[in-house]
């Protein structure tokens, strides 16, 4: 006797016996398969997917979870030999799960078919579900056993069409993105799912418990068992496993989509980063060029300036002959402008150096009053020459401020000279006082004042508001210096009455234990 | 009698001419060199009492010229007044390092140049009995 046949028979026989006696295990596998399918769908991130499938998969997940629950209830019924939940609940769970499936199949068609307004309007109608559910209840109520018939009708009217719709819908959906899906190698999963749903539709939607409905008297669970010698639930469970496996394969398309997105984003980011680095390098190069250029130009400009000045000086000093008064006047003007040009070049170069970040500030602790006094001494004769009062109002006992001594002298010189230039009569007062964590210096004059709209522009480079003969850089340089000191500089003025220029410098810190530095508001 | 012999090493004619004019008016002998090399040659040959040197020269840079002059052994190197367009602290130190007696930044005051020349040469004059 050949080996194969008896072995095969024995195997088949043992499976048959086992499955009949362990239907609960079959239900368990059945339920687990669908539940896991539901979960895997839910946990896969599908947000922002360009596949329209992403938006409808939740229905399949709903089917998976609810139908899984239905199988667990079946399983429990077998274990406990009694229904755990009221028949009504069990029935409703089944109906709801099939409604999910039907809706999923319906939606698959909607997203897969080209947008044809006539046909898809009918398909898009949400009344399908409602009408089907009503039909089931109506038909069930006409039978003797409401819930048994209800479940039979649910399988015929909702489960079977739902599974078939899903089966065909999956193929249609596959066709909408065929090339891509082939590349991702998910074609096999679409086909597998389609086949399994079709089989499931037949096995779960047509093979029903025997009941009051005519068709169920012919094709039912018992008939199946006697024909195939295996409970239909075994095959349904196999379909469930097939569906779960293939759905898992299908939803990988979202995973790959995310991977692709991430890769593209990281590529984009890297490109932007490289471009950014390039830009930074270019800006550095440009800055270096600018600095070089300005230095070169300033030095080159000084040569002809020197020539002009040397020649004018000779004539002005009378070394080339006696000067008439008229000649002297005009030559004086030329000479003044040579000096002005020279100062401009110096200022431009100075400003350029300051803003290029190459200037070293040497900070130390100095007494502001002493610095004011030093500047004042130099300026006093200039003020006297113009017959204006120059006075100092320094607060006694001020703590030392943190500053670069020479640069602050430069600032004071600048501000005081400005004040002297613009004051015809009256006086200039330089005062100092403590303001919070800062020392404040004010240079006040009774000069021509500044218009309100001009005040904000005062410290901008190359803005000449009062002194048309100036370089427009003096105040910009002052601001640059004060900013480096972590201080502030600002001006108040009344046109025609006078102006007040303020700047503050931080007090040199001598931190006591627990004391914290204040910030100036 | 000339109060002294000055060698002016300056490539810009428009600057050299008025400087020479002014110094000659003051009573000094002035010769001009238009480049660093020419300047060194003339310095060796004529042995001036004072050298006015512009740092911005074509060819051999002014700093080099200054250093070379310092190396003159026979005769002893003359004092050097430097004219420079650069006036940062670094440049001031460089001037000292290369051995300049003093420097003036361009554009300079003619009167100041003349004052410096006087200060150096008249001082020297008291040391030498005979003009060179």
HADDOCK unambig.tbl for C-alpha pairs under 7 A between the chains (distance, minus, plus):
assign (segid A and resid 299 and name CA) (segid B and resid 85 and name CA) 5.91 0.50 0.50
assign (segid A and resid 302 and name CA) (segid B and resid 85 and name CA) 6.54 0.50 0.50
assign (segid A and resid 302 and name CA) (segid B and resid 106 and name CA) 6.35 0.50 0.50
assign (segid A and resid 302 and name CA) (segid B and resid 107 and name CA) 6.35 0.50 0.50
assign (segid A and resid 305 and name CA) (segid B and resid 107 and name CA) 6.26 0.50 0.50
assign (segid A and resid 306 and name CA) (segid B and resid 15 and name CA) 6.76 0.50 0.50
assign (segid A and resid 306 and name CA) (segid B and resid 106 and name CA) 5.84 0.50 0.50
assign (segid A and resid 306 and name CA) (segid B and resid 107 and name CA) 4.21 0.50 0.50
assign (segid A and resid 306 and name CA) (segid B and resid 108 and name CA) 6.78 0.50 0.50
assign (segid A and resid 307 and name CA) (segid B and resid 14 and name CA) 5.32 0.50 0.50
assign (segid A and resid 307 and name CA) (segid B and resid 15 and name CA) 4.57 0.50 0.50
assign (segid A and resid 309 and name CA) (segid B and resid 107 and name CA) 6.79 0.50 0.50
assign (segid A and resid 310 and name CA) (segid B and resid 15 and name CA) 6.43 0.50 0.50
assign (segid A and resid 310 and name CA) (segid B and resid 18 and name CA) 6.07 0.50 0.50
assign (segid A and resid 310 and name CA) (segid B and resid 110 and name CA) 6.16 0.50 0.50
assign (segid A and resid 311 and name CA) (segid B and resid 18 and name CA) 5.55 0.50 0.50
assign (segid A and resid 313 and name CA) (segid B and resid 110 and name CA) 6.36 0.50 0.50
assign (segid A and resid 314 and name CA) (segid B and resid 18 and name CA) 6.74 0.50 0.50
assign (segid A and resid 314 and name CA) (segid B and resid 22 and name CA) 6.70 0.50 0.50
